[in-house]
Amino acid sequence: MFSKYAILLDWVRELAMKLNNNPPPDVTAVRITSQRLTFELEDGRSVGVPLAFYPTLLLATPKERAGYEICHSSVHWPKLDCDISSACLLRGAREARRYAEKASKRKTEPAAA
């Protein structure tokens, strides 16, 4: 029952953002610690979530985490194939399970020679 409620709540939040007609705020800076991912936004807000929300980043090395590119309201990690938008952080959205599993598999595979 909880999962149906959570899905409905996400849908309502997404609809509200669409009805608002305002684009998500641009990201101006990114801070990543061993425990937290934080975006600084153009409107002066800082929004942060536990790094555990994004297993791809949690499993990455500090060097891999540092390899990001900011593009307006999104942050992209090319080597990790990971994209996170300011809208996702504002909603408290977590990484989809399939991407988390992909990151876990990549972490446990031996490095190519």
Secondary structure, 3 states (H helix, E strand, C coil): CHHHHHHHHHHHHHHHHHHHCCCCCCEEEEEECCCEEEEEECCCCEEEEEHHHCHHHHHCCHHHHHCCEEECCEEEEHHHCEEEEHHHHHHCCCCCHHHHHHHHHHHHCCCCC
